[in-house]
Amino acid sequence: MVSSPTVLKSSIDLSLKGEFYNIGKHQEPPFSPAAFYLPPQNNNMLYIGMSAFTVNSAAFVYNNAGVLSLSITDDMIPKSSPIRLNTKTFGVIIPQIAKQFPGLMMKLLVKMEKTPTLTFEPNNATVQATTTVTAFAIQPNSTLSPLFVLNLEASVSARMFVSEMKLAAAVTLNKMDLTLDKSNVGDFQVSALNSILQGVFKLVVIPTVNVQLAKGYPLPTIGKMKLMNTQLDVLKDYILIGTDVQFS
């Protein structure tokens, strides 16, 4: 509770601070929750407002724990895709890769460089992420030969929904911008890699993220609650969940 409950004639307003934190080391995120106020509503029994602070605190914890990274290999890409993680595919755009590392499979390491940031605007939830993409050639003895490192700025849209007693989401890629950070295979046009990496993100990264987001995060409950007639609206700086409640 961040303030005393406000008791009105037909409702009770509770002001709560919802935050994710590492149970081993509770570290406050370097940003503060913004105040917001729920609009008058009387169609449902319960209304829950959740600010972007709560979601961003989760991103802060996960990023500090080093879990917001993903290793991508060719076996993770659908067999029907023309995009393959090998030096032949990348050699079409960067010929020196095919010459120096002929016939080898590749591995990509996608790692967050800064904590992703979620913003809420009316009917729109957007995540901005800054990552690095490190490409390796996989040698026959399984050692990794570094090829290049890219800086990647990505924007994704998030569709949020309530599943049972959990808040879940699914994301889609809006755009991504690439710049070259380091190359072990000489200079090349980074923009030429955009279509390949967009394909990798849409085929592997986004589906992997969505599997985790679909598991959902528990909403605050009282006793054995069941939500009914639930609706979710994305508003400025927060989401509003209106629902009826059944106790068992």
C-alpha positions in Angstrom: 0.0 0.0 0.0 1.3 3.4 -0.9 -1.6 5.4 0.7 -4.6 4.8 2.8 -7.6 3.3 1.1 -10.3 5.7 -0.1 -13.7 4.6 0.9 -16.5 6.0 -1.3 -20.2 5.4 -1.3 -20.1 2.6 -3.9 -16.5 1.6 -4.0 -13.1 1.3 -2.3 -10.0 2.6 -3.9 -6.7 0.8 -3.1 -3.4 2.4 -4.1 -0.8 -0.4 -4.5 2.8 -0.5 -5.7 3.3 -3.5 -7.9 7.0 -4.3 -8.5 9.1 -7.3 -9.6 12.3 -7.8 -7.7 15.1 -10.3 -7.2 14.4 -12.2 -4.0 18.1 -12.7 -3.5 19.0 -9.0 -3.8 16.1 -6.4 -3.8 17.3 -3.5 -5.9 15.0 -0.7 -6.7 14.8 0.1 -10.4 16.4 3.4 -11.6 12.9 4.9 -12.4 9.9 5.7 -10.3 6.2 4.8 -10.8 4.1 7.6 -12.2 0.8 8.4 -10.5 -2.3 7.7 -12.5 -6.0 7.7 -11.7 -8.7 5.3 -12.8 -11.6 6.9 -14.6 -15.1 6.5 -13.0 -16.4 3.0 -13.9 -19.4 1.1 -12.6 -20.0 -1.7 -15.2 -17.8 -4.3 -13.4 -17.2 -5.4 -9.8 -13.4 -4.9 -9.9 -11.1 -2.6 -11.8 -7.3 -3.0 -11.8 -5.0 -0.4 -13.2 -1.4 -1.5 -13.8 1.2 1.1 -14.8 4.2 0.6 -17.2 6.4 0.7 -14.0 5.3 -2.8 -12.9 6.2 -4.3 -16.3 9.4 -2.3 -16.7 10.5 -3.4 -13.2 10.3 -7.0 -14.4 12.5 -6.2 -17.4 15.0 -4.5 -15.1 15.3 -7.5 -12.9 15.5 -10.0 -15.7 18.1 -8.0 -17.6 20.2 -7.6 -14.5 20.1 -11.3 -13.9 21.4 -11.8 -17.4 18.5 -13.9 -18.7 17.5 -11.7 -21.5 19.7 -13.3 -24.1 19.1 -16.0 -26.7 21.4 -18.3 -28.6 20.1 -19.1 -32.1 21.2 -22.1 -34.2 19.9 -23.4 -37.5 17.8 -26.2 -36.0 15.6 -23.5 -34.4 14.5 -22.2 -37.8 11.6 -24.0 -39.5 12.8 -26.4 -42.2 10.5 -24.7 -44.7 12.3 -21.4 -44.4 14.7 -20.3 -47.2 16.8 -18.5 -44.5 19.5 -20.9 -43.1 22.1 -20.1 -40.4 25.1 -21.1 -42.4 28.0 -19.4 -44.1 26.5 -20.1 -47.5 23.4 -18.0 -46.8 25.4 -15.1 -45.2 28.1 -15.5 -47.8 25.7 -14.3 -50.5 25.8 -10.9 -48.8 29.2 -11.1 -47.2 31.3 -13.1 -49.7 34.4 -13.2 -47.4 32.4 -15.3 -44.9 31.9 -18.0 -47.5 35.5 -17.8 -48.6 37.1 -17.9 -45.1 34.6 -20.3 -43.5 33.2 -22.5 -46.3 30.4 -25.0 -45.6 30.0 -24.2 -41.9 26.9 -23.7 -39.8 26.5 -20.5 -37.8 25.3 -19.4 -34.4 23.8 -16.0 -33.4 23.9 -14.6 -29.8 21.3 -12.0 -29.2 21.9 -10.1 -25.9 20.2 -7.1 -24.3 22.6 -4.2 -23.8 20.0 -2.0 -22.0 16.8 -2.8 -20.1 13.9 -2.9 -22.5 11.3 -0.1 -22.0 7.6 -0.5 -22.3 5.3 2.4 -23.0 1.5 2.6 -22.9 -0.4 4.9 -25.2 -4.1 4.7 -25.9 -4.7 1.3 -27.6 -1.0 0.8 -28.1 1.7 -0.9 -26.1 5.3 -0.6 -27.5 8.6 -2.0 -26.3 11.9 -0.5 -27.3 15.0 -2.7 -27.0 18.7 -2.2 -27.6 20.6 -5.5 -28.3 23.8 -6.8 -29.8 23.8 -9.6 -32.3 27.1 -11.6 -32.3 27.6 -14.0 -35.2 29.9 -17.1 -35.1 30.9 -19.8 -37.5 30.7 -23.3 -35.9 33.9 -25.2 -36.6 33.9 -29.0 -37.1 35.3 -29.4 -33.6 32.4 -27.2 -32.2 34.6 -24.2 -31.5 33.2 -20.8 -32.4 34.9 -18.4 -34.7 33.6 -14.8 -34.3 32.5 -13.2 -37.5 30.9 -9.8 -36.6 28.9 -7.9 -33.9 25.9 -5.8 -34.8 24.1 -3.2 -32.7 20.4 -3.6 -33.1 17.6 -1.2 -32.1 14.2 -2.9 -32.2 10.6 -1.8 -31.7 7.8 -4.3 -31.0 4.1 -3.9 -30.4 2.6 -5.9 -27.5 -0.9 -7.2 -27.4 -1.9 -7.7 -23.8 -4.7 -9.9 -22.5 -6.0 -11.7 -19.4 -5.9 -15.5 -19.3 -7.6 -17.0 -16.3 -5.9 -15.2 -13.3 -2.8 -14.0 -15.3 -1.8 -11.1 -17.4 -0.3 -12.4 -20.6 1.0 -10.8 -23.8 2.1 -11.5 -27.4 4.5 -9.3 -29.4 5.1 -8.5 -33.0 8.1 -6.9 -34.6 7.6 -3.3 -35.8 11.0 -2.4 -37.1 14.7 -2.9 -36.5 17.8 -0.8 -37.2 21.3 -2.3 -37.6 24.8 -0.8 -37.2 28.1 -2.5 -37.3 30.0 -2.6 -34.0 32.9 -5.0 -35.0 33.8 -7.2 -37.9 36.3 -10.0 -38.1 35.7 -10.5 -41.8 36.3 -7.0 -43.2 33.9 -4.3 -44.1 30.4 -5.0 -45.5 27.1 -3.3 -46.1 25.1 -3.8 -42.9 21.8 -2.9 -44.5 22.1 -5.9 -46.7 21.7 -8.1 -43.6 18.5 -6.5 -42.6 16.1 -8.9 -44.4 18.0 -12.0 -43.1 18.0 -10.9 -39.5 14.4 -9.7 -39.7 13.5 -13.2 -40.9 15.5 -14.7 -38.0 13.7 -12.5 -35.5 10.2 -13.3 -36.9 10.9 -17.0 -37.1 12.8 -17.6 -33.9 13.2 -14.6 -31.5 9.6 -13.4 -31.5 8.0 -16.9 -31.2 10.4 -17.7 -28.3 9.5 -14.6 -26.5 5.8 -15.2 -27.0 6.0 -18.7 -25.5 7.2 -17.1 -22.3 4.8 -14.2 -22.4 1.8 -16.6 -22.9 2.5 -18.2 -19.6 1.4 -14.9 -18.0 2.0 -13.3 -14.7 -0.4 -13.6 -11.8 -2.8 -10.7 -11.0 -3.4 -9.7 -7.4 -6.1 -11.8 -5.9 -8.2 -12.2 -2.7 -8.8 -15.8 -1.7 -10.1 -18.1 -4.5 -11.1 -15.6 -7.1 -12.3 -16.3 -10.6 -12.5 -13.5 -13.1 -15.5 -13.2 -15.4 -16.5 -10.9 -18.2 -12.9 -9.5 -18.2 -11.9 -6.7 -20.5 -8.5 -4.9 -20.9 -7.9 -1.4 -22.2 -4.5 0.2 -22.9 -4.6 3.8 -21.8 -2.0 6.5 -21.3 0.8 5.1 -19.1 -1.3 2.2 -17.8 -3.6 -0.6 -18.6 -7.1 -0.9 -17.2 -8.6 -4.3 -16.4 -12.3 -4.4 -15.7 -13.9 -7.7 -14.5 -16.5 -9.3 -12.5 -15.4 -11.7 -9.8 -16.7 -15.0 -8.5 -15.5 -16.5 -5.2 -15.4 -20.2 -4.6 
